[in-house]
Structures are given as C-alpha cells and as structure tokens.
C-alpha cells in the first residue's frame, strides 16, 4: 500500500478462521518455551507494549489489557457489593499474567485471593516480564498462588472456604484442540464450580469473541451456564489487540442486576483501595455500556439451545504461528 511503512520483521499470525488471520508485528522476543502444557511466548510489540501468547493465541498485552481485566473482574464485584456482600474470598482459575489478581486485590474487602494456574513455567515468566500487568499482585499477603490443575483443585473440599467462594473467575485460555482448557467450558465443570460457590456468589467466565462469525460459541456458553445457574448476564468489551469484541458471562442463582451509574461509582469509591493507580476504563457509566448488548447478539443468546458437555466440548479454531517477514504469511495451516 502506498505510503505504508512496515517496521516489524517478525509477525505472530493468529488464525481466526480458515480464511482470516490477525497479525501482530513483534519487535522483540523476550521469552519462549514449549512447556508441558502449551507453546508460550512473551513478546514486545511495536505499539501495544508487552504481550503473552499461548498456543498462538493472543492472551493480553500491556497496552490494552485494562480493557479486558477490568470488565472481567469489576462488574461482578460491584454487583456483590450492591447486595452488601463485597467479595471476601475470590478464586481465580487461570490468570497467568497476574492482572486478574491485581483487579481482585483492589477491593478492600478481599481477604483471600487464590489463583490456580496449571503452567508454572508461564507464571514464572509472567512474574519476570509482565510487571506492568501484575503490579506486585503476586507479593500481596492476601494472594495465594497454586500451580496445579483447576479441575483437581475445585474437587478437593479442603480448598473451599467455609460458606463457599464469594466470587469465582474462570480466566482460562481458549479451548483450542489439544490445549489444556477445553474441559473447563462444559456443563460438568460449571456444576462443580456452583457446588463451591456461596449461595450469594457469582461466577465469571471469559467467554470468547462475539464478532458475527464467532458469537455462536458465546451463545452456547451462555446456554451451558443457564443449564446450571438461575441467571446469567453477558458483558462485552472492545480490546484492540484481539480480532474482535471480547465477552464475559456472569452467572449466579440470586439475580444479576447492575446498580445505577451513580450507585456503582459510590460503591467503587467506598470499597476500592486508594493507594494504587485508579481504574482506567471502568465506572458506573461504563458498566451500563458493557452490559447493553446489540440486538443480533441478544437474539443469538436467546435462540441458542446447545449445551457444551464433556462429550461435546467447545473447540476454537486452530492455534497460531510465529513467522518472519520473509515467510509466506498468506496461507494458514489448517
């Protein structure tokens, strides 16, 4: 294209469909490993800072991760606080970068934030290279890090606090084929999570992209959660380094209603720590926007009847690849 100047010699190709690739220009490869569970890299980008990539799928990037992690955590926390039950015990499944823990630890009410991640090599690398994301969350005395299998952790009664968890956040990598996460988007898994939630508790699930070709997975995840919980509500945020708008689903048994913008702002002011940098994107007005879905997505959620199970789990399309600029970047591997 006339006038365009390409400044990267290394590119990460994220395969979105058999016909679509989202490319990120990389200026530096900081860390790379093939762990027991996945291919992983931490890279520097030209515009958006430092990013974590797992199995070729973009996880988060320091330049725009707040557009993912704040709406992942804060809406459910506000809803609990509005019922005079601000979260005390919070369980995070996944969350290797530590940014989800960072957001949970904003709450003065948080007494215990436990993060369970299966891949210790990735977490160790994130501690070293992604300090801008975790901002010391791993060192907070309220934070417990468990390297282990989420499925095993949640089945051990000794791990559940008395009365159950106030908030569980399932912040897992996409369920690509042969990846570690595909069993963790199923009816059976969500039923196990419900069994360790407090009666008033909420579950939040990262629920994938909701661009028109991909929203079917979100709709099916919503249907799957509705088969287990009394109520669900979707949240959608635009994250520029993702290939489309990204979604989360909040599930619970006691109703899910966002407070008014004014009330949300009051709750945030009363409950969030004031000694750390403030929220960047989330407030009362933003909460309404995050939960007001467009018509086509609402209709898809309402119409969906398929439930994901261990017999029929979700599988996102393919992993990605790292290629130099001299390689063919036009033909993805199916």
Secondary structure in CASP SS format (residue, H / E / C, confidence):
PFRMAT SS
TARGET T0000
AUTHOR 0000-0000-0000
METHOD secondary structure of the structure
MODEL  1
X C 1.00
X C 1.00
X C 1.00
X C 1.00
X C 1.00
X C 1.00
X C 1.00
X C 1.00
X C 1.00
X E 1.00
X E 1.00
X E 1.00
X E 1.00
X E 1.00
X E 1.00
X E 1.00
X E 1.00
X C 1.00
X C 1.00
X E 1.00
X E 1.00
X E 1.00
X E 1.00
X E 1.00
X E 1.00
X E 1.00
X E 1.00
X E 1.00
X E 1.00
X E 1.00
X E 1.00
X E 1.00
X E 1.00
X E 1.00
X C 1.00
X C 1.00
X C 1.00
X C 1.00
X E 1.00
X E 1.00
X E 1.00
X E 1.00
X E 1.00
X E 1.00
X E 1.00
X C 1.00
X C 1.00
X C 1.00
X C 1.00
X E 1.00
X E 1.00
X E 1.00
X E 1.00
X E 1.00
X C 1.00
X C 1.00
X E 1.00
X E 1.00
X E 1.00
X E 1.00
X E 1.00
X C 1.00
X C 1.00
X C 1.00
X C 1.00
X H 1.00
X H 1.00
X H 1.00
X H 1.00
X H 1.00
X H 1.00
X H 1.00
X H 1.00
X H 1.00
X H 1.00
X H 1.00
X H 1.00
X H 1.00
X H 1.00
X H 1.00
X H 1.00
X H 1.00
X C 1.00
X C 1.00
X C 1.00
X C 1.00
X C 1.00
X C 1.00
X E 1.00
X E 1.00
X E 1.00
X E 1.00
X E 1.00
X E 1.00
X C 1.00
X C 1.00
X C 1.00
X C 1.00
X H 1.00
X H 1.00
X H 1.00
X H 1.00
X H 1.00
X H 1.00
X C 1.00
X C 1.00
X E 1.00
X C 1.00
X C 1.00
X C 1.00
X C 1.00
X E 1.00
X E 1.00
X E 1.00
X E 1.00
X E 1.00
X E 1.00
X C 1.00
X C 1.00
X H 1.00
X H 1.00
X H 1.00
X H 1.00
X H 1.00
X H 1.00
X H 1.00
X H 1.00
X H 1.00
X H 1.00
X C 1.00
X H 1.00
X H 1.00
X H 1.00
X H 1.00
X C 1.00
X C 1.00
X H 1.00
X H 1.00
X H 1.00
X C 1.00
X C 1.00
X C 1.00
X E 1.00
X E 1.00
X E 1.00
X E 1.00
X E 1.00
X C 1.00
X C 1.00
X H 1.00
X H 1.00
X H 1.00
X H 1.00
X H 1.00
X H 1.00
X C 1.00
X H 1.00
X H 1.00
X H 1.00
X C 1.00
X C 1.00
X C 1.00
X C 1.00
X C 1.00
X E 1.00
X E 1.00
X E 1.00
X E 1.00
X E 1.00
X E 1.00
X E 1.00
X C 1.00
X C 1.00
X C 1.00
X C 1.00
X E 1.00
X C 1.00
X C 1.00
X C 1.00
X C 1.00
X C 1.00
X H 1.00
X H 1.00
X H 1.00
X H 1.00
X C 1.00
X H 1.00
X H 1.00
X H 1.00
X H 1.00
X H 1.00
X H 1.00
X H 1.00
X H 1.00
X H 1.00
X H 1.00
X E 1.00
X E 1.00
X E 1.00
X E 1.00
X E 1.00
X E 1.00
X E 1.00
X E 1.00
X E 1.00
X E 1.00
X E 1.00
X E 1.00
X E 1.00
X C 1.00
X C 1.00
X C 1.00
X C 1.00
X C 1.00
X H 1.00
X H 1.00
X H 1.00
X H 1.00
X H 1.00
X H 1.00
X H 1.00
X H 1.00
X H 1.00
X H 1.00
X H 1.00
X H 1.00
X C 1.00
X C 1.00
X C 1.00
X C 1.00
X E 1.00
X E 1.00
X E 1.00
X E 1.00
X E 1.00
X E 1.00
X E 1.00
X C 1.00
X C 1.00
X C 1.00
X C 1.00
X C 1.00
X C 1.00
X C 1.00
X C 1.00
X E 1.00
X E 1.00
X E 1.00
X E 1.00
X E 1.00
X E 1.00
X E 1.00
X C 1.00
X C 1.00
X C 1.00
X C 1.00
X C 1.00
X C 1.00
X C 1.00
X C 1.00
X H 1.00
X H 1.00
X H 1.00
X H 1.00
X H 1.00
X H 1.00
X H 1.00
X H 1.00
X H 1.00
X H 1.00
X H 1.00
X E 1.00
X C 1.00
X C 1.00
X C 1.00
X C 1.00
X C 1.00
X C 1.00
X C 1.00
X C 1.00
X C 1.00
X C 1.00
X C 1.00
X H 1.00
X H 1.00
X H 1.00
X H 1.00
X H 1.00
X H 1.00
X H 1.00
X H 1.00
X C 1.00
X C 1.00
X C 1.00
X H 1.00
X H 1.00
X H 1.00
X H 1.00
X H 1.00
X H 1.00
X H 1.00
X H 1.00
X H 1.00
X C 1.00
X C 1.00
X C 1.00
X C 1.00
X C 1.00
X E 1.00
X C 1.00
X C 1.00
X E 1.00
X C 1.00
X C 1.00
X C 1.00
X E 1.00
X C 1.00
X C 1.00
X C 1.00
X C 1.00
X E 1.00
X E 1.00
X E 1.00
X E 1.00
X C 1.00
X C 1.00
X C 1.00
X C 1.00
X C 1.00
X C 1.00
X C 1.00
X C 1.00
X C 1.00
X C 1.00
END
